[in-house]
Amino acid sequence: MTKIVNNKTKHRYELAADGHIAATYYDVADGVITFDHTEVPPELGGKGIGSKLVKGALDQVRAEGLKVIANCEFVKGYIGKHPEYADLIQN
């Protein structure tokens, strides 16, 4: 699997596949990462790229000890389907 890259300059996690880049955009403040939007190019749709991207991003977030605010519906839905990430949600 291709590596999930934290592009801190663009405030997004990226996953390159088939010449395209899927990305989930975020802001970080006070130990909390807020996911605002996830984009998967139409050419990558239906291949599970968005899920791989969000899983990789959440794994990195956990490793950094951050909490998550999921303003992005895709990230919110992913966490809802994968309760092993529920502990990351900022209360």
The 8 nearest C-alpha neighbors of each residue, nearest first, counted from 0:
[[1, 2, 51, 3, 16, 14, 15, 48],
 [0, 2, 3, 14, 15, 16, 4, 51],
 [1, 3, 4, 0, 14, 15, 55, 13],
 [2, 4, 14, 13, 55, 52, 12, 1],
 [5, 3, 13, 12, 6, 2, 14, 56],
 [4, 6, 12, 7, 11, 13, 3, 10],
 [7, 5, 11, 8, 9, 12, 4, 10],
 [6, 8, 10, 9, 5, 11, 12, 4],
 [7, 9, 6, 10, 11, 5, 12, 26],
 [8, 10, 7, 11, 6, 24, 12, 5],
 [11, 9, 7, 25, 8, 24, 6, 26],
 [12, 10, 24, 23, 6, 9, 25, 22],
 [11, 13, 5, 23, 4, 22, 6, 56],
 [14, 12, 22, 4, 3, 21, 11, 20],
 [13, 15, 3, 21, 20, 52, 22, 16],
 [14, 16, 20, 19, 21, 13, 18, 1],
 [17, 15, 19, 18, 20, 14, 1, 43],
 [16, 18, 19, 15, 43, 20, 42, 14],
 [17, 19, 16, 15, 20, 42, 43, 21],
 [20, 18, 16, 17, 15, 21, 40, 43],
 [19, 21, 15, 14, 16, 22, 13, 18],
 [20, 22, 39, 14, 38, 13, 40, 15],
 [23, 21, 13, 38, 12, 37, 11, 20],
 [22, 24, 37, 11, 12, 36, 38, 25],
 [25, 23, 11, 36, 35, 10, 34, 37],
 [24, 26, 34, 33, 10, 35, 11, 32],
 [27, 25, 33, 32, 10, 28, 34, 24],
 [26, 28, 32, 31, 33, 25, 30, 29],
 [27, 29, 31, 30, 32, 26, 33, 65],
 [28, 30, 31, 27, 32, 65, 66, 26],
 [31, 29, 65, 28, 66, 32, 27, 64],
 [32, 30, 66, 65, 28, 29, 27, 67],
 [33, 31, 27, 67, 26, 66, 68, 34],
 [32, 34, 68, 26, 25, 67, 69, 35],
 [35, 33, 25, 69, 71, 70, 24, 36],
 [36, 34, 71, 70, 25, 24, 33, 69],
 [35, 37, 71, 24, 23, 34, 38, 25],
 [36, 38, 23, 22, 24, 73, 39, 71],
 [39, 37, 22, 21, 23, 40, 36, 49],
 [38, 40, 21, 49, 41, 43, 44, 22],
 [39, 41, 42, 43, 21, 38, 44, 19],
 [42, 40, 44, 43, 39, 45, 38, 19],
 [41, 43, 40, 44, 19, 39, 17, 45],
 [44, 42, 41, 40, 46, 39, 45, 48],
 [43, 45, 41, 46, 42, 39, 40, 48],
 [44, 46, 47, 43, 48, 41, 49, 42],
 [47, 45, 48, 44, 43, 49, 50, 42],
 [46, 48, 50, 49, 45, 51, 44, 43],
 [47, 49, 51, 46, 50, 52, 43, 44],
 [50, 48, 52, 51, 47, 53, 39, 21],
 [49, 51, 53, 47, 52, 48, 54, 77],
 [52, 50, 48, 54, 49, 53, 55, 47],
 [51, 53, 49, 55, 50, 54, 14, 48],
 [52, 54, 56, 50, 55, 51, 57, 49],
 [55, 53, 51, 57, 56, 52, 50, 58],
 [56, 54, 58, 52, 53, 57, 3, 51],
 [55, 57, 53, 59, 58, 54, 52, 60],
 [56, 58, 60, 54, 59, 55, 53, 61],
 [57, 59, 55, 61, 56, 60, 54, 62],
 [60, 58, 62, 56, 57, 61, 63, 55],
 [59, 61, 57, 63, 62, 58, 65, 56],
 [62, 60, 64, 58, 63, 59, 57, 65],
 [63, 61, 59, 60, 64, 58, 65, 57],
 [64, 62, 60, 61, 65, 59, 58, 30],
 [63, 65, 61, 62, 60, 66, 30, 59],
 [66, 64, 30, 31, 60, 63, 61, 32],
 [65, 67, 31, 87, 89, 88, 32, 30],
 [68, 66, 88, 32, 89, 87, 31, 33],
 [67, 69, 33, 89, 88, 70, 32, 34],
 [68, 70, 34, 75, 71, 74, 33, 67],
 [71, 69, 35, 34, 68, 72, 33, 75],
 [70, 72, 35, 36, 69, 74, 73, 34],
 [73, 71, 75, 74, 76, 70, 69, 36],
 [72, 74, 76, 75, 71, 77, 37, 36],
 [75, 73, 77, 76, 71, 72, 69, 78],
 [76, 74, 72, 69, 78, 73, 77, 71],
 [77, 75, 79, 73, 74, 78, 72, 80],
 [78, 76, 74, 80, 79, 75, 73, 81],
 [77, 79, 81, 75, 80, 76, 84, 82],
 [78, 80, 76, 77, 81, 82, 75, 85],
 [79, 81, 77, 78, 82, 76, 75, 83],
 [80, 82, 78, 83, 79, 84, 77, 85],
 [83, 81, 85, 84, 78, 79, 80, 86],
 [82, 84, 81, 85, 86, 78, 87, 80],
 [85, 83, 82, 86, 87, 78, 81, 57],
 [86, 84, 82, 87, 88, 83, 78, 79],
 [85, 87, 84, 88, 83, 82, 89, 66],
 [88, 86, 66, 85, 67, 84, 89, 61],
 [89, 87, 67, 86, 85, 66, 68, 90],
 [88, 90, 66, 67, 68, 87, 31, 86],
 [89, 88, 68, 66, 67, 87, 86, 85]]
